[in-house]
Amino acid sequence: MGPLDSYLPYLLNRAGARIATAFGEEVRPLGASLQIWRVLAALRESDGRRMGELSRTISIEVSTLTRLVDTMEKNGLVKRRRDGADARAVALHVTPAGRRLTRRILPIAERYEAVALDGFTAREVESLKQALRRLFENIEKLER
């Protein structure tokens, strides 16, 4: 095992890139991508999110997210609406077509998680997820 194999950012990127590439290839025939899935999954959790909040939740810059949402809207997956509480704000809502695509992708996403966590105990899975959330919060401090 070389120094690279013990460097945390390398290990995280290597695992993430492998999952992202394989997942992206699998959902492409459905007319989706990993980024589209991230938007749909976030809206499945909480429909009607504002763009800024969505950007933070799924870690996609607002400018990139805006272009992605433009494409998703053109493809009938999402709809922008003025937020009732704040007329200046725009909320993003999933359409029936977007919900259908979400239902098609969800089992693929669940299978990827199951395969990635194969051989881990429930306690190890929870510890890993907690550690990754904490790591993300720690790295956020660098951006402040």
C-alpha positions as CSV (number, residue, x, y, z in Angstrom):
1,M,0.0,0.0,0.0
2,G,1.5,3.3,-1.2
3,P,1.1,6.8,0.3
4,L,-1.7,7.5,-2.2
5,D,-3.7,4.6,-0.9
6,S,-3.7,6.2,2.6
7,Y,-4.6,9.7,1.4
8,L,-8.2,10.4,2.4
9,P,-9.2,12.8,-0.5
10,Y,-7.8,10.3,-3.0
11,L,-9.8,7.4,-1.4
12,L,-13.0,9.5,-1.3
13,N,-12.6,10.7,-4.9
14,R,-11.8,7.2,-6.1
15,A,-14.9,5.6,-4.5
16,G,-17.1,8.5,-5.5
17,A,-15.9,8.6,-9.1
18,R,-16.4,4.9,-9.6
19,I,-20.0,5.0,-8.3
20,A,-20.8,8.2,-10.2
21,T,-19.5,6.9,-13.5
22,A,-21.2,3.5,-13.3
23,F,-24.5,5.1,-12.0
24,G,-24.4,7.7,-14.7
25,E,-24.0,5.1,-17.4
26,E,-26.9,3.1,-16.0
27,V,-29.4,6.0,-15.8
28,R,-28.4,7.6,-19.2
29,P,-30.7,5.3,-21.2
30,L,-33.6,6.6,-19.0
31,G,-32.8,10.2,-20.1
32,A,-31.2,11.0,-16.8
33,S,-27.8,11.8,-15.3
34,L,-26.3,11.7,-11.8
35,Q,-27.0,15.5,-11.5
36,I,-30.6,15.1,-12.6
37,W,-31.0,12.3,-10.1
38,R,-29.7,14.5,-7.3
39,V,-32.3,17.2,-8.1
40,L,-35.1,14.6,-8.3
41,A,-34.0,12.9,-5.1
42,A,-33.9,16.2,-3.2
43,L,-37.3,17.1,-4.5
44,R,-38.7,13.7,-3.6
45,E,-37.5,14.4,0.0
46,S,-39.0,17.9,-0.1
47,D,-40.8,19.3,-3.1
48,G,-40.9,23.0,-3.7
49,R,-37.4,23.8,-2.7
50,R,-35.9,27.2,-3.6
51,M,-32.9,27.1,-5.9
52,G,-30.4,28.4,-3.3
53,E,-31.4,25.8,-0.8
54,L,-31.4,23.1,-3.4
55,S,-27.9,24.2,-4.5
56,R,-26.6,23.8,-0.9
57,T,-28.4,20.5,-0.4
58,I,-27.0,18.7,-3.5
59,S,-23.7,20.6,-3.7
60,I,-24.2,22.0,-7.2
61,E,-23.3,25.6,-7.8
62,V,-26.3,27.8,-8.5
63,S,-25.2,28.7,-12.0
64,T,-24.7,25.1,-13.0
65,L,-28.0,24.1,-11.2
66,T,-29.8,26.9,-13.1
67,R,-28.7,25.4,-16.5
68,L,-29.5,21.9,-15.3
69,V,-33.0,23.0,-14.2
70,D,-33.5,24.8,-17.5
71,T,-32.9,21.4,-19.3
72,M,-35.1,19.5,-16.8
73,E,-37.9,22.0,-17.3
74,K,-37.6,21.8,-21.1
75,N,-37.8,18.0,-20.7
76,G,-41.0,18.3,-18.5
77,L,-39.4,16.9,-15.3
78,V,-39.7,20.0,-13.1
79,K,-41.6,23.3,-13.0
80,R,-40.5,26.6,-11.5
81,R,-43.2,28.5,-9.6
82,R,-43.2,31.7,-7.6
83,D,-43.1,31.0,-3.9
84,G,-46.4,31.8,-2.2
85,A,-44.6,33.2,0.9
86,D,-42.2,35.3,-1.1
87,A,-43.1,36.4,-4.6
88,R,-39.5,37.2,-5.5
89,A,-38.4,33.6,-4.8
90,V,-38.8,30.8,-7.2
91,A,-39.6,27.3,-5.9
92,L,-38.9,24.1,-7.9
93,H,-41.6,21.4,-8.2
94,V,-41.4,18.0,-9.7
95,T,-43.9,17.2,-12.4
96,P,-45.7,13.8,-12.9
97,A,-43.1,12.9,-15.5
98,G,-40.4,13.8,-13.0
99,R,-42.1,11.6,-10.4
100,R,-42.2,8.7,-12.9
101,L,-38.5,9.1,-13.7
102,T,-37.8,9.2,-9.9
103,R,-39.6,5.9,-9.4
104,R,-37.6,4.3,-12.2
105,I,-34.2,5.5,-10.8
106,L,-34.9,4.9,-7.1
107,P,-34.3,1.1,-7.3
108,I,-31.1,1.6,-9.2
109,A,-29.8,4.1,-6.5
110,E,-30.8,1.7,-3.8
111,R,-29.0,-1.2,-5.5
112,Y,-25.8,1.0,-5.8
113,E,-25.9,1.7,-2.1
114,A,-26.5,-2.0,-1.3
115,V,-23.6,-3.1,-3.5
116,A,-21.3,-0.3,-2.1
117,L,-22.0,-1.3,1.5
118,D,-21.9,-5.1,0.9
119,G,-20.1,-6.8,3.8
120,F,-20.5,-3.8,6.2
121,T,-22.4,-4.3,9.4
122,A,-25.4,-2.0,10.2
123,R,-23.1,-0.4,12.8
124,E,-20.3,0.2,10.3
125,V,-22.7,1.7,7.8
126,E,-24.1,4.1,10.4
127,S,-20.5,5.0,11.5
128,L,-19.4,5.5,7.9
129,K,-22.3,7.8,7.1
130,Q,-21.8,9.8,10.3
131,A,-18.1,10.1,9.6
132,L,-18.8,11.3,6.0
133,R,-21.3,13.9,7.2
134,R,-18.8,15.2,9.8
135,L,-16.0,15.3,7.2
136,F,-18.3,17.3,4.9
137,E,-19.0,19.8,7.8
138,N,-15.3,20.0,8.6
139,I,-14.4,20.8,5.0
140,E,-17.2,23.5,4.8
141,K,-15.1,25.4,7.4
142,L,-12.4,25.9,4.8
143,E,-14.9,27.6,2.5
144,R,-16.0,30.2,5.1
